Amino acid sequence: MSLTRLGAALLSLASLSACASNEAGRLALSSPPAQPTALSAPTLAFGAQPVAVDGGFPLYQSFQPARRSALAGRTIAVAQLSDIDLQPGEVVLTFDDGPMPGKTPKILDALEKAGVGATFLMVGQMAKAYPSITREVAAKGHTIGTHTESHKNLRTLGTEAAMAEIRRGEASVAKALAPAGFHPAPFFRFPYLADTQALRGRLAGEGVVTIDVDIDSKDYFRDGPSRVMARTLDAVERKRHGIILFHDIQARTVAMLPDFLAELERRGYKVVDLKPAEPMGPQLLAQR
């Protein structure tokens, strides 16, 4: 498949209106996640250094804002879903389905100008197609998790086939990042938010945190940028905190993001950055 056809296919997937509701991603787990094997800090390109944050966890990518930003909030080191304990006025920015030329770099520019970090849940095929953009996201200090290899609805697959699709996505993202010395975080989001309790349990047992959604921007709807911004801000105001879902393959998201971030700052919100308590380094990938 050519890169053009691949990009078009992923755009079509992201535009589907059959995304599951937010609550579908909040099934209870029957057992706590296993602790990942400790890793020594890798040698990172671009001068990134391990830093300590809340709880003293070592982090391997640190977001360094270009300016002191009133919008930038705390950093949370995440080993399990319950660690993401957001307070009123705190939001997390997440971007699914990329990376995408012409769009993801503009998202990065907007985030840098606002002085905030985000989490990118990447599709394996897209990371393979655009590895330099994948590495650019990491080089800017943002967190990279995964979103399957080809954006399949995992509810339509058996458990083992679904796990294989998840692992292929992890491997593709890891391969794209490896030349720069980065590793993906053990963070995962279900395409269409279509999870199952069995899959959530398997992932948790392997130390992978499912990143749920509290506020869906619905930027895959055929609305203008102003409508996406208004809908998302309305949801933020109702909930007062939460994880926001955007897609970095959508032109309307690129267009509205600078104004959206400025409005969040004007209203006194803080953007919280998520980092893994441990990275998904080569040892962890080999064990899975």
N, C-alpha and C positions, 0 to 999 in steps of 0.2 A: 504493500500500500504506500502511495506517495505521501510526503509530508502534508501536501495540500489536502488530499482526501482524508488523511488522518485527522487533521485539524477540523475539517468540516464535519466529520463523523462525531467528534467529541462535542462540537458546538451543538449539533442536533440533539445529542443525549442531554446536554445541560439545559436545553430549552424545553424539555418535556414538562408538562404541567402535572404529571402524576406523582410528584414528590410526596412522600408520606408526611403526616403531621408531626410537629415537634415532639408530641408526647410519645410517639412510636419509638423514639430513641431512648426511653427511660425505663426499660425493664429491669427489674431487680436481679442481681447476681446471687447465685447460691453459695459462692465461696469467694474469699478475698484473693486478689491477684498475687501470684508468686513474685518474690523479689528478684529482679534481674541480677545477673552476675556483674560484680563491680569491674570496671575497666579503668585502665590508666588513661590519663588525658592524652589524646592524639596531638600530633603536631599540626596546627592549623595554618592554612594559608591566610593571607590578608591581615595578619597581625592580631587575629582574635585570640583572646586569652581566657582560661577558665576563671570564673568569678563565683563568689559565694553570695547567696540571696537568702530569703526567708527560710529559716530552718537549717541553714548551713550547708545546703546541698551544693555539690560542685556542678557547675554548668559548663558546657563546652562551646556554646555560642552566646555571646553577650551582645544585646542590642545597645548600640552607642548612638543616641540621637544627635543629629547635626546641630540642634539648638536646644536650649533649656525650654521644655515645653510644659505648660500648665496642664496639657491633656494627658501627658504620660503618667501612668500610675505605677503600682508596684509590679514586681515580677514574682510569679508563683512557680516553685519547683513541683512538678507533678509526677507522682509515682502511681496514683490511683485516682479514679474519678472524683472521689470525695475531697481530694485536695483542692479542687477548683471551687472554692467557697467564696463566691463573690458577694460583696457588700453592696448596699444601695449606692447608686452612683457609679458602679464599676461595670465596664463592658469589656469583652474580648472580641477582637476582630479576627474572623477566619475567612479564608478564600479557598474555594474548591475548584477542581477540574483542570487547573493549569498544569504547567505554564503555557502561555500563549504569546508569540511574538506580537509586538505592537500594542499589547494590552498589559501583560504582567509587568514589563518595565515601567509603564506609566503608573501602575498601582504602586510600585516601589518608590517612584519619585514623590507621589502624594504622601505616602507614609513617612518618607524621610523629611519632607518639608514640615509635616505636622509633628515630627519628633516622637513617633510611636512605633511599636513593634506589632507584628501580626503572626498568625499561624496559617501556613499554606498546606492544604491537604491535596497532594498531587496524584494524578493518575499516572500509572507507570508508563503507558504508551506515550504520554505527552512528555514526561521527563526524558525518555529515550529519544524522542524526536527533537527536543530542544534542551540538550544537557547544559549548554552555556547559560541559558536563562535560569535553569535549576540551580546552578552554582552561584549565579548572581544573587538569587534570593537568600541563599545561605551566607554569602559574603557580606550582605547588608545586615546580618545579624538576626534575621527572622527565623522562626521555627518551621521546619518542614516535617510533616507527617505524610501519611499515604491514604489512598482512596481507591484501592484495587488496581489491577492492571489495565482493565478496559471498560470500567464504569458499568459493570453488569449489576443487575438487580439480584442480590445474593439470595433473596427469598425464593427465587426460581431455580436455585441449584441445591443439590444435596450438601450436607455439611462439609464433607471432605472436598468436594469440588469447589465450594465457596472458599474454604481455607486455602486451597491451591491458588485461586484467583487473588486472594489477599496477599499471599506470599510472593507471587510473581510481581505484584505491584511494589512490594517492599524491595525486592531485589533490583528492579529496574531503577527505582529512585536512588537506592544505595549506589548502584553502578554509575549513575549520572553524577553523583556527588563525590565519588571516591577520588578522582584526579586532583581535587582541591583539598583533600584531607578531611572533608566533612562526612557526617553520618546522619541519616534520618532519625528523628525522634520516634520512640515507640508509641506514636499517636495514630489513631485510625478513625475515619468516618465512613459510615455506610453510604454508598450511593443511594440516592432517593430517600435517605434516612430509613431504608428498608432493612432493619435488623431482625435477628431472631434471638431468643434467649440462649439457645445452644451456642450460637456463634459468639455472642457477647461473653458467655462463660469461658469458651475456649480461648478467646483473646485475652481475657483477664488472667486466666491461668498461665498464660505465657508472658505476662508482664506488659501487655499492650493496653493502653488506655483508649477507650472509645470516647471521642470528642462529640458530645451531643450538641443540640441546637436549642436555644431558648427563643431566639428572634430570627425568623426567616424573612430576609429582605424581598424574597420572590423576584429577584432581579432577572430571572429566566422568563417572566411574563413579558409580553410585548407592550411594555409601558415606556414612557419617556423617562429620562434621568430624574426629572423633578418629581415624578410620581413615585419612583423607587425611593428617593430620599424622604419624601413626606411619609410614605407608608412605614419605612423603617424607623424614622424618628417617632412617629406615633406609637409604635410598638415599644420602643425604648422607654418612652414616657409612661406607658401603662405598666410595664414590668419593673422599671427603675434599675434593673441590672440584668446581665445575662450574656451568653455567647451569641454573637451575631453571625449569620451565614450570608456570605457574598460569594460571587464567582468571578475569578480574575480572567475569565474568557469573555465576559460580557462588556460590550462597548458602553452600555448605559451605566454600568458600575464605574468604569474608568471616568466617565464624564462627570458623575455626581460626587465622587469620593472626596475631592478637595473641599467642596462646600459642606458635605456631610461632616467631615472631621472638624471643620471650623465651627459648625453649629454645635457639635458635641462639646467642644471647648467652651463656647459661649454659655452653654447651659450648665457648665460645671461638672461634667462627667470626667471620669478617668479611664484610660485604656490600659487594661492589665495585660501583661505579656506572660505567656505560658512557655515554660522550658521543661525539658525532661529531667527527672532526678538522675537518670543515667541515660546516655545516648544509646541508640541501637547500633553498636559498633560491630566489627567483623565477627567477634566471638559470639555475640548474641544471634546474629543472622545465621551463623553456622549451626547453632544449637536448635534452630526452629525448623 
